[in-house]
Amino acid sequence: MKKISAITLLLFYSLSLAAQDGETVFSYLLLPSSARGAALGGYNVSVVENDLPLIYMNPALLREDMDMTINANYLSYIGDIGVGSATFAKTLGEKSVWGVGFNFANYGKMLETTQAQDIVGDLNANDICGNLFFSRDLTETFRGGIAAKLVYSNYSHNTAIGLGVDLGINYYNPETELSIGIAGKNLGRQVKSYEDELSNLPWNIQLGMSQRLNHAPIRYSITLINLNHLRESLMRHFVFGVELMPSDNFWIAAGYNTKRASDLSLTESNKMGGFSVGAGLKVKAFSIGCSAGIYHPSATSVMVSLSTSLSDFGL
């Protein structure tokens, strides 16, 4: 219980330190890094599965069954903008797991011009975040996790650097298959900015639960997001997800993000804004997932995920 109390205090103390108004940067960190998470509405801090990229949503979801797993994700966002991640995990003793990964955003090539609109050439814009994960069993049902982040941004001749952490706790009862998670995401700040003023990372407090039905291969999830901005309408904080899992090797999921639906309802052509769908299949040593959702009025975004365990190859 002392361990649970300590990590809980650490989590909420960090959240309270971050609880301040102000502009945020590196907003691409809010995009999903998991095809399954994207299918469930883009945010989920409670689904317990052997699905490695879920740890970007809550580091406490990093578990022993992910030992020697590698994963790659790619999200075709808007136009030629691409967002992706690559991750590896390894057990450390009987109760701990560590992982390393990076997520990135590439904004494609753009024309560089002078103030007189003379074309100078092409310029590139990229964001990249290096992540170091660690999780550990606190009791038989509670697990804590942390992810340290180094964020680097390069827009033509301008650069910025940020430091941050994700903190998470997960309660999971394997007998009832009830899971409850809480995470403080992107708690941190720039240490080098494009200009003089330093800004916060896009921090977000999230709380959620997932429950599998007793007599059906169905699991539902309810997630509360942006709990650090409760001045908004309450319904804009909910994300709903449901999964059909007829076997351990196949899943279908759908989600509804109320905030995204509200934001995209401003345009007549986005009646499906807020909805997302996806499916996953395990074939021999490989797990493949795919999801589709509308994150921006301009286009539907598709994410593809591929995972495998190096242990299956005798490594």
Residue pairs with C-beta under 8 A, 6 or more apart in sequence:
1 139
3 138
3 139
3 144
4 138
4 139
4 142
4 144
4 169
7 138
7 144
7 167
7 169
8 169
10 167
11 167
11 168
11 169
11 182
11 184
14 165
14 167
14 184
14 187
15 167
15 184
15 187
15 205
15 228
17 187
18 184
18 187
18 188
18 200
18 203
18 228
19 228
20 200
22 199
22 200
23 199
23 200
24 199
24 200
24 201
24 202
24 203
25 153
25 160
25 162
25 190
25 193
25 199
25 200
25 201
25 202
26 127
26 129
26 151
26 153
26 162
26 186
26 201
26 202
27 202
28 83
28 105
28 127
29 103
29 129
29 151
29 185
29 186
29 201
29 202
30 186
30 202
30 204
31 42
31 75
31 77
31 83
31 105
31 295
32 38
32 42
32 43
32 56
32 57
32 75
32 291
32 303
33 53
33 56
33 57
33 73
33 85
33 103
34 51
34 53
34 54
34 56
34 57
34 73
34 289
34 305
35 53
35 73
35 278
35 280
35 289
35 290
35 291
35 303
35 304
35 305
36 44
36 47
36 49
36 51
36 53
36 54
36 251
36 253
36 278
36 280
36 289
36 291
36 305
37 43
37 44
37 47
37 53
37 54
37 56
37 57
38 75
38 276
38 278
38 291
38 293
38 303
39 241
39 253
39 254
39 255
39 276
39 277
39 278
39 279
39 289
39 291
39 293
40 47
40 221
40 239
40 241
40 242
40 243
40 253
40 254
40 255
40 276
40 278
41 223
41 239
41 240
41 241
41 255
41 256
41 257
41 260
41 274
41 276
42 239
42 255
42 257
42 260
42 276
42 293
42 295
43 57
43 206
43 208
43 223
43 225
43 239
43 257
44 54
44 57
44 208
44 210
44 221
44 223
44 239
44 241
45 57
45 58
45 61
45 168
45 170
45 181
45 182
45 183
45 206
45 207
45 208
45 223
46 58
46 170
46 179
46 180
46 181
46 208
46 209
46 210
46 221
46 223
47 54
47 61
47 179
47 210
47 219
47 221
47 243
48 61
48 63
48 170
48 172
48 179
48 210
50 63
50 65
50 66
50 69
51 280
51 287
51 289
51 307
52 62
52 66
52 69
52 70
52 71
52 87
52 89
52 99
52 307
53 71
53 73
53 85
53 87
53 305
53 307
54 61
55 61
55 62
55 66
55 87
55 89
55 99
55 133
55 135
55 145
55 147
56 85
56 87
56 101
56 103
56 131
56 147
56 166
57 183
57 185
57 206
58 145
58 166
58 168
58 170
58 181
58 182
58 183
58 206
59 133
59 134
59 135
59 145
59 146
59 147
59 166
59 167
59 168
59 183
60 135
60 143
60 144
60 145
60 168
60 169
60 170
60 181
60 183
61 135
61 145
61 168
61 170
61 181
62 89
62 97
62 99
62 133
62 134
62 135
62 145
63 97
63 135
63 143
64 91
64 97
66 89
66 97
66 99
67 89
67 90
67 91
67 97
67 309
67 311
68 89
68 90
68 309
68 310
68 311
68 315
69 88
69 89
69 307
69 308
69 309
69 310
70 86
70 87
70 88
70 307
70 308
70 309
70 310
71 85
71 86
71 87
71 88
71 305
71 306
71 307
72 84
72 85
72 86
72 87
72 305
72 306
72 307
73 84
73 85
73 86
73 303
73 304
73 305
73 306
74 82
74 83
74 84
74 303
74 304
75 82
75 83
75 84
75 301
75 302
75 303
76 82
76 301
76 302
76 303
77 83
77 105
77 295
77 296
77 299
77 301
78 295
78 296
78 298
78 299
78 301
79 108
79 298
79 299
80 108
80 109
81 105
81 106
81 107
81 108
82 105
82 106
82 108
83 103
83 104
83 105
83 106
84 103
84 104
85 101
85 102
85 103
85 104
86 101
86 102
87 99
87 100
87 101
87 131
88 99
88 100
88 101
89 97
89 98
89 99
89 133
90 97
90 98
90 99
91 97
92 98
92 134
95 136
95 137
96 134
96 135
96 136
96 137
97 133
97 134
97 135
97 136
98 132
98 133
98 134
99 131
99 132
99 133
99 134
100 130
100 131
100 132
100 133
101 130
101 131
101 133
102 128
102 129
102 130
102 131
103 128
103 129
103 131
104 126
104 127
104 128
104 129
105 126
105 127
105 128
106 124
106 125
106 126
107 124
107 125
107 126
108 124
108 125
109 122
109 123
109 124
110 122
110 123
110 124
110 125
111 119
111 121
111 122
111 123
112 119
112 120
112 121
112 122
112 123
112 156
113 119
113 120
114 120
123 155
123 156
124 154
124 156
125 154
125 155
125 156
126 153
126 154
126 155
127 151
127 152
127 153
127 154
128 151
128 152
128 153
129 149
129 150
129 151
129 152
130 149
130 150
130 152
131 147
131 148
131 149
132 147
132 148
133 145
133 146
133 147
134 145
134 146
134 147
135 143
135 144
135 145
135 146
136 143
136 144
136 145
137 143
138 144
141 171
141 172
141 173
142 169
142 170
142 171
143 169
143 170
143 172
144 168
144 169
144 170
145 166
145 167
145 168
145 169
145 170
146 165
146 166
146 167
146 168
147 165
147 166
148 164
148 165
149 162
149 163
149 164
149 165
149 166
149 186
149 188
149 201
150 161
150 162
150 163
151 160
151 161
151 162
151 163
151 164
151 188
151 201
152 159
152 160
152 161
153 159
153 160
153 161
153 162
153 194
155 194
158 194
159 192
159 194
160 190
160 192
160 193
160 194
161 190
161 191
161 192
162 188
162 189
162 190
162 191
162 201
163 188
163 189
163 191
164 186
164 187
164 188
164 189
164 201
164 203
165 184
165 187
165 188
166 183
166 184
166 185
166 186
166 187
167 183
167 184
167 187
168 181
168 182
168 183
168 184
169 181
169 182
169 183
170 179
170 180
170 181
171 178
171 179
171 180
171 181
172 178
172 179
172 180
173 179
176 211
177 211
177 212
177 219
178 209
178 210
178 211
179 209
179 210
179 211
180 208
180 209
181 206
181 207
181 208
181 209
182 205
182 206
182 207
182 208
183 205
183 206
184 203
184 204
184 205
185 203
185 204
185 205
185 206
186 201
186 202
186 203
186 204
187 201
187 203
188 200
188 201
188 203
189 198
189 199
189 200
189 201
190 198
190 199
190 200
190 201
191 198
193 199
203 228
204 225
204 226
204 228
205 226
205 227
205 228
206 223
206 224
206 225
206 226
206 227
207 223
207 224
207 227
208 221
208 222
208 223
208 224
208 239
209 221
209 222
209 223
210 219
210 220
210 221
211 219
211 220
211 221
212 218
212 219
213 219
213 220
217 244
217 245
217 246
217 247
218 242
218 243
218 244
218 245
219 242
219 243
219 245
220 240
220 241
220 242
220 243
221 239
221 240
221 241
221 242
221 243
222 238
222 239
222 240
222 241
223 238
223 239
223 240
223 241
224 237
224 238
224 239
225 237
225 238
225 239
225 259
226 232
226 236
226 237
226 259
227 237
230 237
232 259
233 262
235 258
235 262
236 258
236 259
236 262
237 258
237 259
238 258
239 255
239 256
239 257
239 258
239 259
240 255
240 256
240 258
241 253
241 254
241 255
241 256
242 253
242 254
242 255
243 251
243 252
243 253
244 251
244 252
244 253
245 251
248 282
249 281
249 282
249 283
250 279
250 280
250 281
250 282
251 279
251 280
252 277
252 278
252 279
253 277
253 278
253 279
253 280
253 291
254 275
254 276
254 277
254 278
255 275
255 276
255 277
255 293
256 274
256 275
256 276
257 274
257 276
258 274
259 274
260 273
260 274
260 294
260 295
261 273
261 274
261 275
262 274
263 273
264 270
264 273
264 274
264 294
264 297
265 273
266 297
267 273
267 297
269 297
270 294
270 297
272 294
273 294
273 297
274 294
275 293
275 294
276 291
276 292
276 293
276 294
277 291
277 292
277 293
278 289
278 290
278 291
278 292
278 303
279 289
279 290
279 291
280 287
280 288
280 289
280 290
280 305
281 287
281 288
281 289
282 288
285 308
285 309
285 312
285 313
286 306
286 307
286 308
287 305
287 306
287 307
287 308
288 304
288 305
288 306
289 303
289 304
289 305
289 306
289 307
290 302
290 303
290 304
290 305
291 302
291 303
292 300
292 301
292 302
292 303
293 300
293 301
294 300
294 301
295 301
